[in-house]
């Protein structure tokens, strides 16, 4: 009975997902069929990679595997940080408003003339407090929150750390759930090839800075399933 229910669930999920994809393709005005063809080719490449190439990593010893993985991750982190610096630009829209409020927040603990903004857009209050604490630490070594390249550098650094930490957490989750080197490698390859991560690397906004928390919740849930008492307390927190 359970096996039939699982097949029914996955069949319904495939139909729903397929309808969403096809509907998006036919309604997208910027050459949707071409984008669909490219996506299908990439999906086929990932499938082939996971089917024939990555499983060979399962035969490696853990010592050799860790050496390969840590080296690849270090190279990825260096390239990612360099890309974030090369793409750095003056913040705009809400990100600019949050950056401008930090000077007043660090001066006297208030938002000053921008206080009304956080009444309307209170979803950015937490972001401002996190960035305020980060820029307070950056101020100890001479950085100030402004629209110059040096002024946005601490925010970009925090964003890069959050994204890299998210990739590391996803790889750890793949290890915990699937327990193979191939699963970890596939998760890493998908993250490294995900263009929005690279393009969004200099944008220290809530979209990326909040990413680690969802993954931490999933890791806590996975640990709770293994009945670890400390993980249960973490999940409840």
N, C-alpha and C positions, 0 to 999 in steps of 0.2 A: 504494500500500500504506500509506504514511504517513498519507494523508488518511483512509483507512478506519479505521485504528487510532485516530486522533484523534476521529473521530465515535463510535467504539465507546466510547472513554474518556469523552467528554462525555455520551453517552447513559447509561452506567452511573452516572456521577456524578449526573446529574439524577434517576435512579430512586432512588439511595441517599438523596440530599438530600430528595426528595419524601416518601419513606417516613418519614424522621426528623421532618419537619415535620408530616405528617398524624398520625403516632403521638403526637407531643407534643400536638397539638390535641385528639385524642379522649380522651387520658388525663389532660389537665390539668383539675383539679377547679374552677378558677376561671373558668368560662365561656370555654373554649378556642375554640369556634367564633366568638364575638364578637371575640376577640383576633386570630384568623386573618383575619376579614373586615377589621378595621382594618389589619392588616399588608398584606393584598392591596391595599387602597386606597392605602396609602402607597407600596407598590412600584409600582403603576400611575402614581402621581403622579411618582415619581422617574424612571420610564421615559419618561413624556411630557416631563419637564423635560430629560432627556438627549437626547431625540430631536428636539425642536423649538426649545427655548429656548437651551440652553447652546451648541449648535454655532454660533450667531451670534457668539459671542465669538471664534471662530477668525479672523474677519475684522478684528479690532482690531489696530492696530500694537502692537508689544511695549512701547513707551513708555506708551501709554494703558492697555494691559492691566495692566502693573505698577502703575500709579497706582490703578486700580480694585481690584486684588487686595490691595495693601498697605493701602489704606484699609479694605477689608472686614475684613482680618485684624486690624488695629489696633482696630477697633470690637468685634470678637469677643473679642479679648484683654481689653479693658477690661470688657466685660460679664461675661466668664468670671471675672475676678478679683473683681469686685463680688459675683457669685453665691457664690463660694467664701467670701468674708468673711461674707456674710449667713447662710450655712449652717453656719458654724463652730460646733462643739460640743465638749464634753469627750470625748476619745478613750475607747474602751471595748475590752475584750477584749485581744487580743495587741498592738494598737496602743498601748493604755494601758501595758502592761508595758514595751514598748520605750521609750516616752517616759520612764517612771520610771527606767529604767536609765541614761539619759543623764547624769544628775547625777553618779552615781558614776563613770561612764566618763570624764567631763570632769575630775573631781577628781583621780583617781590612776591613770587608765588601766585600771581594773578594773571588773567588773560588780557587785561586792559581793554583797549578799544575793540578787541575781537571777541569779547565775552558773549555778545549777542549771537555770534556765529555758532557757538557751542550749545546755545539753547535750541536753535533750529536744527543743527546737524550734530546732535549729541552722540551719534555713532562714532564720531571722530575724537571724542573726549579721551577715551582710553589710548588711542594712538598718540595724542598730544602728550599725555602723561608719560608714556613709554619713551617717546623721543626726547621729552624733557629730561628724564633721568639719564638717557644715553648721552645727550649733549652736555649735561652737567659733568659727566665723566670726561667727555672730549674736551671740555673747557679747561680741565686740569693740565692739559698739554697744549693749550693755546688755540683750540678751534672754537669758532663762534658760528651760530646758526644764521646764515645769510644766503643770498642767491649767487654768491661767487662759487667758483669751482671748489675752493678750499672749504667754503661754508657748507656745501652739500656732501662733502667727502665722508664725514662721519655717518650720515644717514645712508649713503650708498654702501658703506662698509657693513653696517648693521643689516641691510637688506641682503647683501651677498652671504653673510653668515647665516641668516634665516633660511635662504634658499638651499645652501649647501647642507645645513643641518636637516632640512626636510628630505633632501635626497638620501642622506645617510640613514634617516629614520625609516624611509620607505625600503631601503635595502635590508635594514635590520628586520623589518616586518616580513619581508619576503623570506628571509632566513628562518624566522620563527615559525611561519605558517607552512611553507613548502619544504624547508629543510634541505635545499640543494644549492650547490654553487651556480647551476644554470639559472635558477629562479632569481638569485641575487644579481647575476650578470645581466639578465634580461631587464630587470627593474632599473638597473644603472644605465643601460644602453638607451632605454626609452626616455629616461630623464635627460641624459646627455644630448639626445637628439631632439628634445622638445624645444622648438624655436621660441615660444613665448617666454620660457625661463630666461633665455639669453637676451631677448628684447626688453624684458621687464627688469633686468638686473639692476639698473640704476634708479628705479622708481620705488623709493622707500615709503610705500603706502600700505594700508591694512590688508590689501589683497594677498601680498606675499608674506608680510610679517606675521600674519595669523596662521600660516600654513602648518608650522610645527605642532600647534596645539591639537589639531584634529588627528594627526598621526600619533601623537603621544597618547591620546584617548584610545585609539585602536590598539596600540601596544599594551596599554593598561588592561584593556578588555581581554586581549589574547593571554596575558599573564594571569588574569583572574580566572580564565577558563582552565588554566593549569593549577588552580587552587593555591596560588601563592598569597599568603596573608598580607604581606606588605603591598602587593599590587592591588588587592581588594581595597585597602585603605586609600591608595592613590586614586583608584577609580571613583570611590565615594567622594573624595575631595574634589 
